[in-house]
Amino acid sequence: MKIIDVQDGALVPGAAETPEPGLGEIRVKVVAAGVNRADVLQRKGFYPPPPGISEVIGLEVSGTVDSLGPEAEGWAVGEECVALLAGGGYAEYAVVPAGQAVPPPKGVDLVTSAGLLEVAATVMSNFSHARLASGETVLLHGGAGGIGTFAIQYAKALGARVITTAGTPEKLAFCRELGADEAVDYHDDWAARVNKLTGGRGVDVILDIMGAKYLEANVASLADDGRLVVIGLQGGRKGTLDLNRLLTKRATVTATSLRFRPVAGKVEICQRVAREIWPLVESGAIKPAPTTTYPFDEAAAAHAQLESGDNVGRIVLVL
């Protein structure tokens, strides 16, 4: 089968043996594969897959069920699906535990669907982890990106007030169109702006993709009993944490990752997405992000687009 291989940090077309589905797994004939920041990190050697998982990059795909492994339940050959992977997505075929695949939302094509499951699972699970409630205020960094565009809409569906950051006037306007109550340019003193917008109270929840670079400002922006959830490290791994400030606010800082959760946990999340999130997509309450597509063999160009910071919404490789 065709794959996208990594050679000296570069993405190049390659070939590998077609994988066979194991116990409880299905094999997906891939139509499209979502491109994520984690893929870029893996390409650069900073985010290796869990033990026993394919070295091929790619954490989400859409396609059709091609083969069933022993005791794989809930699927028939030929059915359309979207799947959350621990690796192996940049390939003609991918194997995945049957429960980590779900039907795409009704009315959404497979190419667009390829960029939906990972962001939906990430945002939903982390809002649950942070106990985001109706009437609370959430701060979302990178509102025009894949995570941000989904998180803005889902937070509004939950009844939260949304403040987001973005880097250009066009992206700020786009965030407001999605439903953000306030959109702040991150080139400015965004923490001071958040403080003003909340009347000095701070925000209840922060979903952060930056990590170290924003750690101090994020903690400063939390309200009493606020919760910071770090889900990305675009701004580095090691920062300074003022424990006294955290203590006086009774605040919480956590960091989470989908990729390294046990299969049972990922299955539960994927099935909950199908039950709770897909109806919001099908009703139009959550609209899929704009999708930029690249031919499969142009994965390197797709990564360059993602790393440029110019992209709005999702990037998807199409086989």
N, C-alpha and C positions, 0 to 999 in steps of 0.2 A: 504494500500500500504506500501511497504518497504521505510524507510527513514534512513538517518544517523542522529542520535540524539546527543546532547551535554549533558553530565552529568559530573559535576564538572570539566569542562574544557577538558574533554576527548571525543573523537568521538566513538560512539557505535551504532551498528545496532538497529533500532527501527521500530515502526509502527505508522501510522496515517491514518485518513480518506482520501480517494482519493478526491482531490479538484474538484469542478465543475467550468467550465469556466463562467465568468460573462459577462456583456455587453461588446461587442467588443473584447472578449478574445478567445483564443484557448487553448485547453489542449494538451500537448505534452506527448506521451509515450516515456520516456527517454531511449536513447541508451547509451549515455555517458555524463559525466558532467566535465567541466573544473575545475581545482583546482587553486585558486588564492591566493595571499598574503592577500587580504581582507577577505578570508575565515578563514585564520589563526587568524586574528585580531578578527573576530566575535566569533570564538571558545573561545578565551581568554577573551571575554567580553568587548572588546574595540571598536567594530564597529557594533552596533545594527542596524537592518533593519529599514527602514522608517516606520512610523505608518501605520498599516493596512496590512503590508507585512508579508508573512510567516516567522516564526522564523527559519525554516530549512535553513541551510547554502547552498550556491551555486548560482553563478551569471551568469552562461551560461551552456546551454545544447544543445545536438543534439538529434534528434529522428524523430518520425513520428507524424503527426497530428492525434489525437485520437478523438477529439470532438470539435464542434464549439459552442461558446456561441451566444446569441442573437446579431444580427447585426455585427458579425465577418465576415469580407470580405477578399477576396483574397486567401482563402485556401480551400482545399477539404480534407476530411478524407483520410488518407493514404499517403499524400504527405510528403516527407522528408523536414526537416527544421533544422536550427540552431537558437537559441533564446537567447537574452540578457535579463536577469532577474534582479529584485531588491532583489530576495531571492527565496528559495525553490528549488534549483537545485539538491541537494543531495537526490533525491527521484525517485520513479518509474514513477511518473507523475508530471508535472509542468504546471501551467497556466500562460499565458503571454498575454499582449495586442497583437493583431494580427500583428500590424505594427512593433513590436519588434522581429518578427521572419522573417527570409529570407531563401530562398533555399541555400543549401551549394554550394560552388564553384564546377563547373563541373569537374569531375575527381578526387575529393578529398573525401575519405570515411568519414562516419559519425563520427568515433572515432577521426580521425585527425581534422575534422571540429569542434568538440566540444571545441577545444582549440584555435580557430581562431577568433571568432566574438568579444569577449571582448577586445583582444589586438588590433585588427584592428580598432574597434570603438574608443578605448582610444587614440591610436597613431594618427589616422587620425584627430579626433576632436581637439586634442591638437596641432598638427602641424598647423592646420587651425587657431586656437586661437592665436598661436604665430606668424602667418603669415610667416612661413618658406618658403623662396623663393629659386629658382635656383641660384646657385653661392654663397649662404651663407654657413656658417660653423655651424654645430650643434654638441653639446656635449651630448652624451647619456650615462648615468650611468647604470651599470649592463647589458652590451651588450650581454652576453650569456644567459640571462633569457628570459622569455616569451615576455615581452614588448620589451626588447632590440633587440632580434633576428628579430622581425618584424620591429622595428623602423629603424634599420640599412638599411634594404632593401628598405623600403618605402622612407626614406630620399634620398637614392641614386636614386630611381626612380623619385624623384622630382628635381634632379640635384644638391643636396647639397653635400658639403664636410662633411664627418663624422669622428668625433673623439669619441672613446668610452672607457670606463673603464671596466676592468674585473680583476679577482683575481688569475688566474693561467696561466702558459704558454700555456696550452692546450686551455683554454677559450679565451685567447688573439688571438691565431692562428685561432680559430673558428670564431671569430669576423671578422678577416681579410678575411677569406674565404667567409663570407657573403657579403663582400664589403666595410667594414670599411677602411677608408684611413689610420687611425692611431688607435692603440689600446694600452692603457696605464694601467699599473698595479696600482690598487688603493691602494695597500700597500705602494707604494712609494709616493713622493710628487707630486700627479697627477696635482695639480693646477699649479705648477712650470713647469711641462712638457707641459701642455696645453699652457701656456704662451709662451714657447719656440717654440712650433709647429706652433703657430699663429704669430710669429715674434713680440710678445708683444701686438698685437692688441686685442686678446681675441676672443670669439665666439659670434655668433649672437643669437643663441638659445640654451638653455639647457633644456632637458627633464629629470627631477630629481625624483628618487624614494626614496631618502634617507631623505629628510626633514632637520631637525635641524642640524644634524651632518655636513652636507655639505653646509649649508646656506652661511656662510662667504666666504668660498672658491669658491662657485658658483658665488656669486656676484663679487668677485675679478676676476673671469675668463670671465666675460661678456665684450664684446666690447661696444663702444659707441652705444646707442640705442638698446642694447641687451635685450633679453627677457628670463627670467627664469620662467619655468612652473613646479610647484611642484605637482606631482601626487601620491606620496607615502610618508610614514612616518617611514620607516624602521630604520632611525637614530634618531627618536624622534620628538616631536611636537613643542618644544619651543627652539628657537635659538636667536642669537644676529644679528641684522641687522644694518649695518653701513649706515645710511640714507644719509650721506654726499657723500659716495662713489657712492651710487645709484643716487643721485642728479647730481653729476658731469658727470656721464655717460649717463644721461637721460634714465636710464634703468628701466625695469619693472619687478616686481615679482608678480606672480599670483599662485593660487592653485585651482585645479579643481577636480571634482569627477563625474563619470558617474551615480553612483547609486542614487543620490539624485536629479537628473534632473527631470523635469516634463515629463510625458509620451510623450507628443508631441515632446519634444526635443530629447528623445531617439529614437522615431520612425524616425525622420528626419535623425539622425545619422546612424541608422541601414540600412535604405533604401539607403543612400548615399554610405555606405560600399558595398552594393550589386551592385550598379551602377558603382562605381569607383575603388574599391579595388579588388573585385572578378575577373574582367578581368585581372588584374596584376597577380593574383594567377594562373588563368587558363592558362596564357601565359608562366608562369615560371619566370616572372620578380621578383615575390616574392614567395619564397618557404616556405611552412609550416615548422615551427621549429621541430626539433626532438621531438617526443612524447613518454613519459614514461607512461605506463598504469598500473593501479592497479585495481583488482577486487573491485566492489562496497563496499563490506563488509570490505575491507582493507583500508578504508579512513584514519584511524589513521596513517598507514604506509606511505600513500601518503603525509600527512601533515609533518611527520617526515623527509621525503626526501626533501620536499620544504624548511623546516626550516634549514636543514643541510648546505645549500649553495652549495652543490655538484652538483645539477641538472643543466643540460643544456637543454634549450627549455621549453616545456610545460609538465605538468602532468595532466592526465585525468583518471577519474574513469569510469570503464566500467560495465554496468549492465549485 
